[in-house]
Amino acid sequence: MNISFKWLKDYLDLPVNENELADKMTFAGIEVEKIKNINEELKQIKVSEVRECEKHPNADKLSLCKVFDGNEEHQVVCGAPNCRSGLKVAFAPVGTVFDDFKIKKAKIRGVQSCGMLCSEAELGLSEANDGIFELPEDAPVGENLADFLEKTDTVYEVEITPNRPDLLGMIGVARDLSALFETDIKTPDLTLPEGTGHIYNDLMVENQKSDKCFRYTARMIKNVKVAESPDWLKEKLLAAGLRPVNNIVDITNFVMMEYGHPLHAFDYAEIAKRKIVIRDARENEKFVALGGEEYELNPSDLVIADGQKILALAGIIGGADSGIKDSAVNIVLEAADFDQFSVRRTGNRLKITTDSCYRFERGMSSENADRASRRAVKLILEIAGGELVGGEIDSYRLKKEAKKVSVRMSRIEKILGIKAKKSLIIDYLTRLGLKLESEENGTLCFIIPDYRQDLVREIDLIEEIIRLYGYDNVAIPEPLPEITDKKSFYARRDVADILVENGFFEIINLSFGDYEALDKLKLAEDDRRRKTVKIKNPLGKNSSVMRSTLIPHLLENARYNINHGEKNFKTFELNKVFFDDESKLGKEEWNICGLLTGSVAEPYWKDKDSEIDFYDVKGTVEEILEKYFVMKNLRLSESFEPYFQTGAAAVYEKNNQKIVELGKVDPKICEVFGIEKEIWLFDFNFSALLRMTDCPTAEFKPLPKVPFVQRDLSFVISKQHNFSEIEKAVGEVNPKIIKNVSLFDIYEGNNIEKGAHSLAINIILGSETKNLTDEYINNLLAKIQKKLIDRFSIKMR
């Protein structure tokens, strides 16, 4: 739809310029897709005077003119019959551009011509091309034509959403802008003069389909004079993208663009038996539309007919014989409200797209039909003359009651985060046409106008308020609220990628579970995972609680796959688990649970087949832990979860907080779940892992300029001490120089006392700025040995 800046100013005083208005409309919900400057090229054209006009020496039908543009005189060859001395004209000097055509100096029949005298058609002002454009005698020479004619305009091409048909007319847009700028709107006076006689003496209307035609009004004007429309009317239609036809048709189109409601004018002489019938089309009934296209209709199509033929396809297009021709004297003006679904169905089936169809299929207001009719009648009487026949025919059987919607001030503040005054809220909504019916206990009740069919709920009014208040006027809260936990989101995505790259398949199960599955895992009665969130209305026993662990479902998935012939696979689930912590909704945490079974890789003739073992599971777990740089901070020890086989499970923890447990599932547990294969599991408390890391991104460092040094230490230590404790103690001696500590050998046997073992560790030492001397390294190793002896009572070997 096109919106004219100049046309809008007929209804309200705009406090902004053309470019500012485009921004304001877009932010207010009327999206401006394109801006066009109408007749901007007329600024190149100058009001000029023909000082001399002589016959061309080499052509009988051409004239040789001297044209003064206010600054200098130009020689121009002109072929117009009305060119003469003393005439004020529209002169296009050399360099003027019309679309892709540029005015240049040229020799015409041997005589130089510098410019062009323009017709109205060449200027795009009308279709008149029988001579050059004659300007008034008092036209100021030297002024550009655009300023003199006041023909320039800015037109906005906008996209109107389907729920806002009220914005399909200039007054609807002006109403929205009046609320936005808090200025009054000026609407046309719709008072009609008293007519002569009564329309019932000349016309009958029979509405057979009130379920498809909610309202049908008809008014009659006699003795009109069909002629060309005045310039102001043609100018507005052209700005709206419509082609002027004649004054009657142009008025109906003008009112459609003004009020957003389509109208249709019939030549009364073409209405057979002086009767209009709104009915369904008959099977295979033929209809010839304006333009001569013939359509075959069916009973689902609504038509406007007379006693013999179809006059129009309701809400879509008029018939070829019923249009207003120059010979028309008496006219009948139709204003109606048709069912939007019926119009859309017929328009789509017949592939007809018109401005009328575009509006009706979005839903029109029955009340607006009368306003549009009154406006058109007044304009016809002013422009085309004639006498209004008294009364009107109005078929309006299903009149709708006005809707009422309430809005709470407290709700406005909660949703929008603004503390707007009540008076401002009332002013916004009343300027949109709503009427305040009552005000009680902070609740405002409004009567919704007929043209705002989209306002049905409280949230709709709140949306209107923020639209007018301005989204950019809402204060930004500090700190900004997080809609999504980005840290958790990206971490979960990264871990899923790691597992998939390692050959795992992701599984997603329902978050409902069976409480008895916890018994199958032999969880202790005081285990936190037994504090489940109960479902009040479960679908069955298998979905009676929210899951507190992902393990049972993964084991059930494994049984299903094994029973269907899959022997080697890796699966994982990354999902939430739930715990009853006596809060209203319970506590949620992210867990990752993985299951491995069968061979490490697919069988290959060259390689020996190897089954998945503890170190395969541990490698996958440590890859995830290393992703978050937390390996040095974790302690690895034996896990005593009841569902793991004794001596074949481990746990990584920090400060007694378990991060991940991994191991081989006890065969007895597998048997309870119907599995006869060896199963390995890992179970991450992913929320706990995220709490202890900032999810750092990888940083690239240059290679060291000086070589690092490696030293080995071998010592006997009690088995009660974990390697992670030793690693931490060594690193604390000099964190900047000690780059890495790794275990490369464990020995138990001869000469090693009971309850102890011999460990061999490798220590990497290095500095980014200097070479380490032997003396420095030996002193550092002595400090490491002393610390290990003092803390763990080691014996060097």
PEMO-V333995 format. One record per pair of residues at least 6 apart in sequence whose ideal C-beta (glycine too) atoms are under 7 Angstrom apart, sorted by the first residue. I is the first residue (numbers start at 1). GAP is how many residues later the second one is. If there is no record, write none. Layout:
# PEMO-V333995
{{I | GAP} {I | GAP}}
This chain:
# PEMO-V333995
{{1 | 157} {1 | 159} {1 | 167} {2 | 153} {2 | 155} {2 | 237} {2 | 238} {2 | 239} {3 | 152} {3 | 153} {3 | 155} {3 | 167} {3 | 170} {4 | 149} {4 | 151} {4 | 232} {4 | 235} {4 | 236} {5 | 13} {5 | 16} {5 | 148} {5 | 149} {6 | 147} {7 | 163} {7 | 229} {7 | 232} {8 | 6} {8 | 162} {8 | 165} {8 | 166} {11 | 159} {11 | 160} {11 | 163} {11 | 174} {11 | 175} {11 | 176} {12 | 162} {12 | 165} {12 | 166} {12 | 171} {12 | 172} {12 | 173} {12 | 174} {13 | 170} {14 | 7} {15 | 166} {16 | 8} {18 | 136} {22 | 10} {22 | 13} {22 | 134} {24 | 156} {25 | 7} {25 | 131} {25 | 133} {26 | 6} {27 | 443} {27 | 444} {27 | 445} {28 | 148} {28 | 152} {28 | 439} {28 | 440} {29 | 438} {30 | 128} {30 | 137} {30 | 143} {30 | 146} {31 | 127} {31 | 128} {32 | 124} {32 | 126} {33 | 124} {33 | 125} {33 | 126} {34 | 123} {35 | 119} {35 | 121} {36 | 119} {36 | 121} {37 | 115} {37 | 117} {38 | 114} {38 | 115} {38 | 117} {38 | 201} {39 | 107} {39 | 112} {39 | 113} {39 | 114} {40 | 112} {41 | 57} {42 | 81} {42 | 102} {42 | 103} {42 | 104} {42 | 107} {42 | 109} {42 | 110} {43 | 101} {43 | 103} {44 | 48} {44 | 52} {45 | 45} {45 | 46} {45 | 47} {45 | 51} {45 | 73} {45 | 78} {45 | 99} {45 | 100} {46 | 23} {46 | 24} {46 | 45} {46 | 47} {46 | 96} {46 | 98} {46 | 99} {47 | 41} {47 | 88} {47 | 92} {47 | 93} {47 | 94} {47 | 95} {47 | 96} {47 | 98} {47 | 101} {48 | 19} {48 | 20} {48 | 21} {48 | 41} {48 | 43} {48 | 93} {49 | 19} {49 | 39} {49 | 92} {50 | 15} {50 | 17} {50 | 33} {50 | 34} {50 | 35} {50 | 36} {50 | 37} {50 | 39} {51 | 15} {51 | 17} {51 | 22} {51 | 34} {52 | 13} {52 | 14} {52 | 33} {53 | 10} {53 | 12} {53 | 30} {53 | 31} {53 | 32} {54 | 9} {54 | 10} {55 | 8} {56 | 6} {56 | 7} {56 | 8} {56 | 21} {56 | 53} {56 | 55} {57 | 54} {58 | 51} {58 | 52} {58 | 53} {59 | 50} {61 | 18} {62 | 15} {62 | 16} {62 | 17} {62 | 46} {62 | 47} {63 | 15} {63 | 20} {64 | 13} {64 | 47} {65 | 11} {65 | 13} {65 | 18} {66 | 7} {66 | 9} {67 | 6} {67 | 7} {67 | 9} {67 | 24} {67 | 48} {68 | 73} {69 | 22} {69 | 24} {69 | 73} {70 | 71} {70 | 72} {71 | 71} {74 | 19} {74 | 40} {74 | 41} {75 | 37} {75 | 38} {75 | 39} {76 | 37} {76 | 38} {76 | 39} {76 | 40} {76 | 41} {77 | 31} {77 | 34} {77 | 36} {78 | 39} {78 | 54} {80 | 37} {80 | 51} {80 | 52} {81 | 50} {82 | 49} {82 | 50} {82 | 52} {83 | 34} {83 | 49} {87 | 47} {88 | 47} {88 | 48} {88 | 49} {88 | 51} {89 | 28} {89 | 43} {89 | 44} {89 | 46} {90 | 28} {90 | 33} {90 | 43} {90 | 45} {90 | 55} {91 | 24} {91 | 26} {92 | 11} {92 | 23} {92 | 24} {92 | 26} {93 | 10} {93 | 22} {94 | 9} {94 | 10} {94 | 11} {94 | 20} {94 | 21} {95 | 8} {96 | 7} {103 | 12} {103 | 13} {105 | 7} {105 | 9} {106 | 7} {117 | 15} {118 | 14} {118 | 15} {119 | 9} {119 | 10} {119 | 12} {119 | 13} {119 | 14} {120 | 6} {120 | 8} {120 | 13} {121 | 6} {121 | 7} {121 | 8} {123 | 10} {139 | 9} {140 | 8} {146 | 6} {153 | 86} {155 | 84} {160 | 7} {160 | 8} {162 | 200} {163 | 291} {164 | 290} {165 | 95} {165 | 194} {165 | 197} {165 | 198} {165 | 199} {166 | 6} {166 | 94} {166 | 285} {166 | 286} {167 | 6} {167 | 9} {168 | 92} {168 | 191} {169 | 88} {169 | 89} {169 | 90} {169 | 91} {169 | 92} {170 | 87} {170 | 88} {171 | 16} {171 | 87} {171 | 88} {172 | 88} {172 | 279} {174 | 11} {175 | 10} {175 | 257} {175 | 258} {178 | 6} {178 | 7} {178 | 253} {179 | 249} {179 | 252} {179 | 253} {179 | 289} {180 | 288} {182 | 245} {188 | 187} {190 | 181} {190 | 184} {190 | 185} {192 | 182} {192 | 185} {192 | 186} {192 | 196} {193 | 195} {194 | 196} {195 | 193} {195 | 194} {195 | 195} {195 | 196} {196 | 191} {196 | 193} {196 | 194} {197 | 192} {197 | 193} {198 | 192} {198 | 193} {199 | 20} {199 | 21} {199 | 190} {199 | 191} {199 | 192} {199 | 193} {199 | 194} {200 | 191} {202 | 18} {202 | 72} {202 | 187} {203 | 15} {203 | 17} {203 | 71} {203 | 73} {203 | 129} {203 | 190} {204 | 70} {204 | 71} {205 | 11} {205 | 13} {205 | 71} {205 | 188} {205 | 190} {206 | 69} {206 | 71} {207 | 6} {207 | 9} {207 | 71} {207 | 188} {208 | 69} {208 | 70} {208 | 71} {209 | 69} {209 | 70} {209 | 71} {209 | 93} {210 | 187} {210 | 188} {212 | 90} {212 | 126} {212 | 127} {212 | 130} {213 | 65} {213 | 89} {213 | 101} {213 | 123} {213 | 125} {214 | 123} {214 | 152} {214 | 184} {215 | 121} {215 | 122} {215 | 151} {215 | 154} {215 | 180} {215 | 181} {216 | 62} {216 | 120} {216 | 179} {217 | 118} {217 | 119} {217 | 152} {217 | 153} {217 | 156} {217 | 175} {217 | 176} {217 | 177} {218 | 58} {218 | 114} {218 | 115} {218 | 116} {218 | 174} {218 | 175} {219 | 114} {219 | 154} {219 | 158} {219 | 173} {220 | 48} {220 | 110} {220 | 112} {220 | 169} {221 | 110} {221 | 112} {221 | 156} {221 | 159} {221 | 160} {221 | 165} {221 | 166} {221 | 167} {221 | 168} {222 | 108} {222 | 164} {222 | 165} {222 | 167} {223 | 106} {223 | 163} {223 | 164} {224 | 24} {224 | 105} {224 | 107} {224 | 156} {224 | 160} {224 | 161} {224 | 162} {225 | 159} {225 | 160} {226 | 20} {226 | 21} {226 | 22} {226 | 98} {226 | 100} {226 | 102} {226 | 158} {227 | 19} {227 | 20} {228 | 18} {228 | 19} {229 | 15} {229 | 17} {229 | 18} {229 | 21} {230 | 153} {233 | 17} {233 | 21} {234 | 10} {236 | 18} {237 | 7} {237 | 13} {237 | 16} {237 | 17} {240 | 17} {242 | 11} {244 | 6} {246 | 78} {246 | 80} {247 | 136} {247 | 137} {248 | 17} {248 | 76} {248 | 83} {248 | 132} {248 | 136} {249 | 16} {249 | 75} {251 | 125} {251 | 128} {251 | 129} {251 | 132} {252 | 11} {252 | 12} {252 | 13} {252 | 124} {255 | 8} {255 | 117} {255 | 120} {255 | 121} {256 | 6} {256 | 7} {256 | 99} {258 | 117} {259 | 109} {259 | 112} {259 | 113} {259 | 116} {260 | 99} {261 | 74} {261 | 103} {261 | 107} {261 | 108} {261 | 111} {262 | 93} {262 | 94} {262 | 97} {262 | 98} {263 | 70} {263 | 71} {263 | 72} {263 | 109} {263 | 110} {263 | 113} {264 | 48} {264 | 54} {264 | 70} {265 | 59} {265 | 66} {265 | 68} {266 | 45} {266 | 56} {266 | 65} {266 | 66} {266 | 68} {267 | 55} {267 | 57} {267 | 58} {267 | 61} {267 | 64} {268 | 62} {268 | 63} {268 | 64} {269 | 61} {270 | 51} {270 | 52} {271 | 35} {271 | 40} {271 | 61} {272 | 34} {272 | 35} {272 | 36} {272 | 37} {273 | 33} {273 | 34} {275 | 31} {275 | 32} {276 | 28} {276 | 30} {277 | 28} {277 | 29} {278 | 24} {278 | 26} {278 | 36} {279 | 24} {279 | 26} {280 | 19} {280 | 21} {280 | 22} {281 | 16} {281 | 17} {281 | 18} {281 | 20} {281 | 22} {282 | 17} {283 | 15} {283 | 16} {284 | 12} {285 | 12} {286 | 8} {286 | 10} {287 | 8} {287 | 10} {287 | 23} {287 | 26} {287 | 32} {288 | 6} {288 | 31} {288 | 32} {289 | 6} {289 | 24} {289 | 28} {289 | 30} {289 | 31} {290 | 27} {290 | 28} {290 | 30} {290 | 33} {292 | 28} {295 | 55} {297 | 6} {300 | 45} {301 | 12} {301 | 45} {302 | 12} {302 | 36} {302 | 40} {303 | 7} {303 | 9} {303 | 10} {303 | 11} {304 | 7} {304 | 8} {304 | 10} {305 | 6} {310 | 9} {311 | 8} {311 | 11} {312 | 6} {312 | 7} {312 | 10} {313 | 33} {314 | 24} {315 | 23} {315 | 28} {315 | 41} {315 | 42} {315 | 45} {316 | 27} {316 | 30} {316 | 31} {316 | 36} {316 | 38} {316 | 40} {316 | 41} {317 | 35} {317 | 37} {324 | 7} {333 | 40} {333 | 43} {333 | 44} {335 | 34} {335 | 35} {335 | 37} {335 | 38} {336 | 33} {337 | 27} {337 | 29} {337 | 32} {338 | 22} {340 | 20} {340 | 21} {340 | 22} {340 | 23} {343 | 14} {343 | 17} {343 | 18} {344 | 17} {347 | 6} {347 | 10} {347 | 14} {363 | 90} {365 | 85} {365 | 86} {366 | 30} {366 | 84} {367 | 83} {368 | 82} {368 | 83} {377 | 11} {380 | 6} {381 | 7} {402 | 45} {402 | 46} {403 | 45} {403 | 53} {404 | 33} {404 | 41} {404 | 42} {404 | 43} {404 | 44} {405 | 41} {405 | 43} {405 | 50} {405 | 51} {405 | 52} {405 | 53} {405 | 56} {406 | 37} {406 | 38} {406 | 39} {406 | 52} {407 | 37} {407 | 51} {407 | 54} {407 | 55} {408 | 34} {408 | 35} {409 | 13} {409 | 33} {410 | 32} {411 | 47} {411 | 51} {412 | 8} {412 | 13} {412 | 50} {412 | 53} {413 | 6} {415 | 47} {416 | 46} {416 | 50} {416 | 58} {417 | 57} {417 | 60} {418 | 51} {418 | 56} {420 | 49} {425 | 19} {425 | 40} {426 | 10} {426 | 18} {428 | 36} {428 | 37} {428 | 40} {429 | 17} {429 | 32} {429 | 35} {430 | 6} {432 | 32} {433 | 16} {433 | 19} {434 | 12} {434 | 13} {434 | 14} {434 | 15} {435 | 11} {435 | 12} {436 | 8} {436 | 10} {437 | 8} {437 | 9} {437 | 10} {438 | 7} {446 | 15} {448 | 7} {454 | 6} {455 | 6} {487 | 203} {487 | 208} {488 | 102} {488 | 202} {491 | 199} {491 | 204} {492 | 82} {492 | 98} {494 | 133} {495 | 79} {495 | 97} {495 | 129} {496 | 10} {496 | 78} {498 | 125} {498 | 126} {498 | 129} {499 | 73} {499 | 95} {500 | 6} {502 | 118} {503 | 67} {504 | 66} {504 | 67} {504 | 68} {504 | 90} {505 | 64} {505 | 65} {505 | 66} {506 | 66} {507 | 47} {507 | 50} {507 | 64} {507 | 65} {507 | 66} {508 | 65} {508 | 67} {509 | 44} {509 | 64} {510 | 33} {511 | 35} {511 | 36} {511 | 64} {511 | 65} {512 | 23} {512 | 31} {512 | 34} {513 | 32} {513 | 33} {513 | 34} {513 | 39} {514 | 27} {514 | 28} {514 | 30} {515 | 17} {515 | 29} {515 | 30} {517 | 35} {518 | 11} {518 | 12} {520 | 32} {520 | 149} {520 | 152} {520 | 153} {521 | 30} {521 | 31} {521 | 121} {521 | 122} {521 | 148} {522 | 120} {522 | 121} {523 | 6} {523 | 7} {523 | 119} {528 | 51} {529 | 19} {529 | 20} {531 | 48} {531 | 49} {532 | 13} {532 | 14} {532 | 16} {532 | 48} {533 | 12} {533 | 13} {533 | 45} {533 | 47} {533 | 53} {534 | 10} {534 | 11} {535 | 8} {535 | 9} {535 | 10} {538 | 6} {546 | 32} {546 | 40} {547 | 30} {547 | 31} {548 | 29} {548 | 30} {548 | 31} {549 | 28} {550 | 23} {550 | 25} {550 | 27} {550 | 41} {550 | 43} {551 | 42} {551 | 92} {551 | 130} {551 | 132} {553 | 20} {554 | 17} {554 | 19} {554 | 39} {554 | 41} {555 | 118} {555 | 120} {556 | 117} {557 | 14} {558 | 37} {558 | 39} {558 | 117} {558 | 121} {559 | 114} {559 | 115} {559 | 116} {561 | 8} {562 | 113} {562 | 115} {567 | 31} {568 | 30} {568 | 31} {569 | 28} {569 | 29} {570 | 24} {570 | 26} {571 | 24} {572 | 20} {572 | 21} {572 | 22} {573 | 20} {574 | 18} {575 | 16} {576 | 12} {576 | 13} {576 | 14} {577 | 12} {577 | 14} {578 | 8} {578 | 9} {578 | 10} {579 | 7} {579 | 8} {580 | 6} {581 | 6} {589 | 96} {589 | 98} {590 | 96} {590 | 97} {591 | 92} {591 | 93} {591 | 94} {591 | 95} {592 | 92} {592 | 94} {593 | 88} {593 | 90} {594 | 26} {594 | 87} {594 | 88} {595 | 84} {595 | 86} {596 | 16} {596 | 20} {596 | 21} {596 | 84} {597 | 15} {597 | 80} {597 | 81} {597 | 82} {597 | 83} {598 | 14} {599 | 10} {599 | 11} {599 | 12} {600 | 10} {600 | 12} {600 | 16} {603 | 6} {612 | 68} {614 | 34} {614 | 50} {617 | 45} {617 | 63} {617 | 65} {618 | 44} {620 | 62} {621 | 39} {621 | 41} {621 | 61} {622 | 9} {625 | 6} {625 | 9} {625 | 27} {628 | 61} {628 | 65} {628 | 67} {629 | 64} {629 | 67} {630 | 62} {630 | 63} {632 | 95} {633 | 21} {634 | 18} {634 | 19} {634 | 20} {634 | 25} {634 | 90} {635 | 18} {635 | 19} {635 | 87} {635 | 89} {636 | 14} {636 | 16} {636 | 86} {636 | 88} {637 | 13} {637 | 14} {637 | 85} {638 | 11} {638 | 12} {639 | 10} {639 | 11} {639 | 12} {639 | 22} {639 | 24} {641 | 8} {641 | 20} {643 | 22} {643 | 23} {643 | 26} {644 | 19} {644 | 20} {644 | 21} {644 | 22} {645 | 18} {645 | 19} {645 | 20} {645 | 21} {648 | 15} {648 | 16} {649 | 12} {649 | 13} {649 | 14} {649 | 15} {650 | 12} {650 | 13} {651 | 7} {651 | 10} {652 | 7} {652 | 8} {653 | 6} {654 | 38} {657 | 31} {658 | 27} {659 | 25} {659 | 26} {659 | 29} {659 | 30} {660 | 22} {660 | 23} {660 | 24} {661 | 22} {662 | 19} {662 | 20} {663 | 18} {664 | 14} {664 | 16} {665 | 14} {665 | 16} {670 | 9} {704 | 62} {704 | 64} {706 | 61} {706 | 64} {706 | 65} {708 | 31} {708 | 56} {708 | 57} {708 | 58} {709 | 56} {709 | 57} {709 | 63} {709 | 68} {710 | 52} {710 | 53} {710 | 54} {711 | 52} {711 | 54} {711 | 66} {711 | 70} {712 | 48} {712 | 49} {712 | 50} {713 | 48} {713 | 50} {714 | 44} {714 | 46} {714 | 83} {715 | 44} {715 | 73} {715 | 79} {715 | 80} {715 | 81} {715 | 82} {716 | 36} {716 | 40} {716 | 42} {716 | 78} {716 | 79} {716 | 81} {717 | 39} {717 | 42} {717 | 75} {717 | 77} {718 | 37} {718 | 38} {719 | 36} {719 | 37} {719 | 38} {721 | 71} {723 | 20} {726 | 66} {727 | 14} {729 | 58} {729 | 59} {729 | 62} {730 | 8} {730 | 11} {730 | 33} {730 | 54} {731 | 7} {731 | 10} {733 | 47} {733 | 50} {733 | 51} {733 | 54} {734 | 46} {737 | 28} {737 | 29} {737 | 30} {737 | 43} {738 | 25} {738 | 27} {739 | 25} {739 | 26} {739 | 27} {740 | 24} {741 | 20} {741 | 22} {742 | 19} {742 | 20} {743 | 16} {743 | 18} {744 | 16} {744 | 18} {745 | 15} {746 | 11} {746 | 13} {747 | 10} {747 | 11} {748 | 9} {752 | 6} {758 | 39} {765 | 7} {765 | 12} {765 | 15} {785 | 11} {788 | 6}}
